[in-house]
Amino acid sequence: MSNKYYQTGEQRAALVGSLFGALAPHYDLINDLQSLGLHRRWKQLLASMAEVQPGQKALDLCCGTGDIAFALHRAGAEVVGLDFSPAMLAVARERARQWPAAPGRPGPRFMAGDAMRIPFETCSFDIVTIGYGLRNLESWEGGLEEMARVARPGGRLLALDFGKPEGRLWRRVFFFYLRRVAPLLGRLFCRESAALAYIYESLRAYPAQGEVAEKMAKLGCREVRVRNLLGGAMSIHLGVRREEGRSQGGEW
């Protein structure tokens, strides 16, 4: 791989942390420009698919600036957002300070942590989500395993990320955009094209729709399904943790 932010192995986390530290000040604006604002609709769709019941506990991994966490809170959940980027968390916490309070329910709480080693007990959450983060982990399989571990029996696991369109022509157009156009935004906002050229490099190594769904099923999730968006350029994976064993509510 030629991108300076993309490497496999032990250096992966440090490089991704450096990348998102550089992106944080303009992250939301870049996402709006790249997707023409559609990313907000996709995150809200993920929150809708979570089917939040009032008072349920939700964990949003790789929470970034907090879009999904705020959407889950708006739907009625008590939410923790977890991210390992101090710069991203600073933006999320500033947004949380301005977030309107909900009677009898705490606002979203944002904390530092590693999605590969989630600092909560087994069976702690009713909903576990990750948006544009699974692809960036040292091991996407390990990330899903951790999501399943902290989900309660019957809990919902959801993952939103870039996908790989099945149509040959659309895939070529989409990959051309990621290779040639997205890096221009990186150069404009971060003074280097590598910041957003990273998306294409990381997507090349990411299995996207099929294998992620298969992994969810192997973990024992039921009702596994994939919701393709924008012709498969994006996708939301959903799985429900099998209901066996006893729930062990975690500490907050």
C-alpha positions in Angstrom: 0.0 0.0 0.0 1.3 3.4 -0.9 -0.8 5.6 1.3 1.1 6.8 4.4 -1.9 6.4 6.6 -2.7 2.9 5.6 -0.7 -0.1 7.0 -1.6 -3.4 8.4 -0.4 -4.7 11.7 0.6 -3.0 14.9 1.1 0.4 13.4 -2.4 0.6 12.1 -4.0 2.2 15.1 -1.4 4.9 15.5 -1.6 5.9 11.8 -5.4 6.0 11.8 -5.3 8.1 15.0 -2.9 10.6 13.3 -5.3 10.7 10.3 -8.4 11.5 12.3 -6.5 14.0 14.3 -5.8 15.9 11.1 -9.3 15.5 9.8 -11.2 16.5 13.0 -11.5 20.3 12.6 -13.1 19.8 9.2 -14.5 16.3 9.5 -18.2 17.1 9.3 -17.8 19.6 6.5 -15.7 17.1 4.5 -18.4 14.5 4.9 -21.1 16.9 3.8 -19.1 17.7 0.7 -18.2 14.2 -0.2 -21.7 12.8 0.2 -23.7 15.9 -0.7 -25.1 15.7 2.8 -26.4 12.2 2.4 -24.2 10.8 5.2 -26.6 12.5 7.7 -29.5 10.6 6.2 -27.7 7.3 6.3 -26.7 7.8 10.0 -30.3 8.6 10.8 -31.4 5.5 8.9 -29.0 3.4 11.0 -30.6 4.9 14.1 -34.0 4.0 12.8 -32.9 0.4 12.1 -31.7 0.2 15.7 -35.4 0.3 16.8 -34.6 2.0 20.0 -37.0 1.5 22.9 -37.1 4.2 25.6 -34.4 3.8 28.2 -32.3 1.3 26.3 -28.5 1.5 26.6 -26.6 2.1 23.4 -22.9 2.1 22.6 -21.6 3.9 19.5 -18.0 2.8 18.6 -15.6 5.0 16.7 -18.1 7.7 17.4 -16.2 10.5 15.8 -17.9 13.8 16.2 -21.1 12.1 17.5 -23.6 12.0 14.7 -24.9 8.5 15.4 -24.7 8.9 19.2 -26.9 12.0 19.0 -29.3 10.2 16.6 -29.7 7.3 19.0 -30.2 9.7 22.0 -32.8 11.5 20.0 -34.6 8.2 19.5 -34.7 7.6 23.3 -31.5 5.7 24.2 -29.0 6.3 26.9 -25.8 6.6 24.9 -22.1 6.2 25.3 -19.8 7.2 22.4 -16.4 5.6 22.3 -13.4 6.8 20.2 -9.7 6.8 20.5 -9.1 10.1 18.8 -8.8 13.0 21.3 -9.4 15.5 18.6 -12.7 13.9 17.5 -13.9 13.5 21.1 -13.2 17.2 21.7 -15.7 18.1 18.9 -18.2 15.5 20.1 -18.1 16.8 23.7 -18.5 20.4 22.6 -21.6 19.4 20.7 -22.8 17.5 23.8 -22.6 20.6 25.9 -25.0 22.3 23.6 -27.3 19.3 23.2 -30.8 19.8 24.7 -31.4 17.9 27.8 -34.0 15.1 27.9 -36.1 14.8 31.1 -35.0 11.9 33.2 -32.4 10.8 30.7 -28.7 11.8 30.7 -27.3 13.3 27.5 -24.8 11.4 25.3 -21.5 10.7 27.1 -18.3 10.5 25.2 -15.2 8.7 26.4 -11.8 7.5 25.1 -11.4 3.9 24.4 -10.4 1.2 21.9 -13.0 -0.6 19.8 -10.8 -3.6 19.8 -10.8 -3.8 23.6 -14.1 -2.2 24.6 -13.9 -1.2 28.3 -17.4 -2.6 29.3 -18.5 -5.9 30.6 -20.1 -8.6 28.5 -23.8 -8.1 27.8 -23.8 -4.4 28.7 -25.8 -2.8 25.9 -29.1 -3.2 24.0 -27.7 -1.6 20.9 -24.1 -1.5 19.6 -23.3 0.6 16.5 -20.3 1.6 14.5 -20.2 4.1 11.7 -17.3 4.3 9.3 -15.1 2.6 11.8 -15.1 -1.1 11.2 -12.9 -0.7 8.1 -10.3 1.2 10.1 -9.7 -1.3 12.8 -6.7 -3.4 13.1 -9.1 -6.4 12.6 -12.6 -5.8 11.4 -13.4 -9.4 12.5 -12.1 -8.7 16.0 -14.2 -5.5 16.1 -17.4 -7.4 15.3 -16.5 -10.0 18.0 -16.2 -7.2 20.6 -19.5 -5.7 19.4 -21.2 -9.1 19.9 -19.5 -9.5 23.3 -20.9 -6.3 24.8 -24.4 -6.7 23.3 -27.1 -8.3 25.4 -29.1 -11.3 24.2 -31.5 -9.8 21.7 -29.4 -6.7 21.3 -28.9 -5.2 17.9 -25.6 -4.8 16.2 -25.3 -2.2 13.3 -22.4 -1.2 11.1 -22.5 1.6 8.5 -19.5 1.8 6.1 -18.3 2.2 2.6 -19.3 -0.7 0.4 -18.3 -2.2 -3.0 -21.0 -1.9 -5.7 -21.8 -5.1 -7.5 -22.4 -3.3 -10.9 -19.1 -3.2 -12.8 -19.7 0.3 -14.3 -20.9 1.9 -11.0 -18.0 0.3 -9.1 -15.5 1.8 -11.6 -17.0 5.2 -11.4 -17.2 5.1 -7.6 -13.6 3.9 -7.2 -12.4 6.5 -9.7 -14.1 9.1 -7.4 -12.3 7.8 -4.4 -8.9 7.6 -6.1 -9.0 10.9 -8.0 -11.6 13.3 -6.6 -11.7 12.6 -2.8 -7.9 13.3 -2.4 -8.5 16.8 -3.7 -10.6 17.5 -0.6 -7.8 16.2 1.5 -5.4 18.5 -0.1 -7.8 21.4 0.3 -8.6 20.9 4.0 -5.6 19.0 5.3 -2.9 20.2 2.9 -2.3 16.6 1.8 -4.1 14.3 -0.6 -3.2 11.2 1.5 -5.8 12.1 4.1 -8.7 11.2 1.9 -6.9 9.0 -0.5 -6.8 6.7 2.5 -10.5 5.8 2.0 -9.8 4.0 -1.3 -6.8 2.2 0.2 -8.7 1.0 3.2 -11.7 -0.1 1.1 -9.6 -2.2 -1.1 -8.7 -4.4 1.8 -12.1 -4.3 3.4 -14.5 -7.2 2.5 -17.5 -5.0 2.6 -21.0 -6.5 2.3 -20.7 -10.2 1.9 -18.0 -11.2 4.4 -19.2 -8.8 7.1 -22.7 -10.4 7.0 -21.2 -13.9 7.0 -19.1 -13.0 10.1 -22.2 -11.7 11.9 -23.9 -15.0 11.2 -20.9 -17.0 12.5 -21.0 -15.0 15.7 -24.5 -16.3 16.2 -26.5 -13.3 15.1 -29.9 -13.9 13.7 -31.9 -11.7 11.3 -28.7 -10.7 9.6 -29.3 -8.4 6.7 -27.5 -5.8 4.5 -29.1 -2.5 3.5 -27.3 -1.2 0.4 -27.3 2.5 -0.1 -26.3 4.5 -3.2 -26.1 1.4 -5.4 -24.0 -0.4 -2.9 -21.4 2.4 -2.4 -22.5 2.4 1.2 -24.1 -0.3 3.3 -25.6 -0.9 6.7 -25.2 -4.3 8.3 -27.7 -5.4 11.0 -27.6 -8.5 13.2 -29.5 -9.4 16.4 -27.5 -11.2 19.1 -28.9 -14.6 19.8 -31.0 -14.9 22.9 -29.2 -17.4 25.1 -27.6 -17.2 28.5 -28.3 -14.5 31.1 -27.8 -10.9 30.7 -25.1 -9.4 32.9 -25.8 -5.7 33.0 -22.5 -3.8 32.8 -21.4 -0.8 34.9 -21.6 2.6 33.5 
